[in-house]
Amino acid sequence: MINEPIAENARRLALVWGDRIPAWDDAARTVADNAVAGVLFFSCNGEHPVQVGRQQVQWQGPHLPDYEWTAQLNRFFFLAALASGYRATGNAEYAQAARDYIEDWIQTHPAGPAWQTVGRDNTLNLGIRMGTSQWPGWLGTLPVFLDSRAYDDAFVARLVASAGCQLAFLQKHLPGEGNWRLTSADTLIVAGILLEPQPGATPMRDFAVRVLQDAFRRQVLPDGAHTERNPSYHHWMAKVMERFWELGRALPELGLTVNPAVVARMYDYSLASMAPDGGWNALHDCQSARNRLYEELGAARKDRAAFRSKAGLPDTLPPLSQYFPDAGQACLRDSWEPTATYLVFDATQWGGAHCHQSSNGLVLYVAGEPVLVDPGFFTYNFADPLGIYGKSTRAHNTANLNGWNQVGTNPAGTRHFSCPGHDAVISTYEGGYWPGRYLWNFPEGCGAGIQAAHTRAMLWVRGRFIVVIDEIVRSPAGDADPFLEINWQFERGPVKVDEAAGRAWTEWAGANLLMLFPGMPAGMRLAVHEGENDPPRGWLPAEGGYITAPQLAQELRPMRSREATCVTVLIPVASGSKIPAVKARLGGVTGTDAPPWRLTLEWGSGERDDLVWTSGFKHMIGAVDDLFTDGSLAHWTRDPTGLIQARAVFDSTFQA
């Protein structure tokens, strides 16, 4: 009999991790009752019911033309709700439904020494199906159902035999990297504990402990980010590592040694990636509060605080300005309040298939509200044009040539400077632009592209403005000159453009943004794209589907010169405030169009801001006005009488 050891082992895990079976609430009841009726839910920008039946289920997922549906179907997420319902109500239908689905799967995938994944099934699905520290799966729900008539000895023996074949396959075919490898180790450790003293369970567990510790050492970067550099996937891995830190403390005989200081750094990255509204900043295959599926709002802050309490660490918040050099992301805010202004600079070091082609992209929240957004995750169904669009360069707040994509090369020379009231970031993308479609990779190849580099520098003067400086340098492009785009994807709402005045602004009920374009090459125009399909432009994912939202584009058609420089000013406007009266002038410090460059902002109040910099921050400014410095970027604010109220110099060793 294996029932009693499994039940006892489950109790041991519950003492460490608490209950992995969800509470019996309306959400769980909906999932469980539908599963009894043969209806399962597909979570993709909303919960979509799919009639699959409880017998002769088509496990390759032809019900929907979506790869992710097949994955979710074979991961058995619904079992947790059935277990919750059976435990809370004793309703035998919940246990019988769980058995029917598992029995049908086993019949379709018979156990045996040559067992292997087939079709669209894979090792990640296998691991989640068996059960992990987070999702209970077949083995984690098994103890709940053991006293039911549905889970008789013969069925339990078949379940355990099938699980043994799948786990043996997983152990021999461990994924090589990323969350798949960590999840596989997670599965094998949990299964090894639950199935003890079954033959092979303990060696499998001990092997997986070594795999998990090795993956932890290699996948968590020195700055705390997971190697995939993707906030939501990172946070999943942070919670996994917290669980195994807890398990190692409770069961020292396992030999698990997870460094809590590293887990703390992981949670710091999670918190930095949380926007003021409590959702993710939506970098890469991630989701914002608008289209969240997997994380409750504020999860990063709550989970970080809970871990720090358990680890005996003070519940202090990190600095407002955080740069993660190994991730390549700067996450900047003016407070930890829900009304914060939040600015992200995306110079992500390539982290694999879950990354987007979005180098030098920006995200901006004003007074807690999303204004310039990263669309994040649309869908993994690449038959849907928006699935491809969402990962493309054109969908992000950065530059491109011909609407083409970047490639997964690491931005170069990324630097972050910070002093009270100021943050500056500069980075260069050097990989060129390519017509190939990017999915998980470039399956058809990158195509014949254009070698080019895009350097973006950004200065945020808190409480006042953000300046973005874009320098694009390209190689000759054959017979036809390319066109240049710099795109700005807004959240949903009206955007007004006065091209003659070089201005654009939002007219929303809450926070707003004024944009000034004092430095555009001759012939560059402003255009708004929204809800276009050929090619896709101006779309965002949202709960239940997609919505249209304006994308403002600076377009130079064609770009005849080898080089182009654009200077853009972003002026956040808090909710209830008026769009300010301000003029922007761009020129050289000597009054000519020669570097170093000077941007002057003249405000209706009589105040004036001056920003001086050298191209690419590559040289010293030297002497300008009453300043002499070897810095490459300087800013000062003058009151209406001309007196300097604030000054900051960056990238310098002296100023006089």
Summary of the structure (lengths in Angstrom):
residues: 656
radius of gyration: 27.4
end to end distance: 82.9
largest distance: 89.3
contacts: 2282
relative contact order: 0.07
helix: 30%
strand: 27%
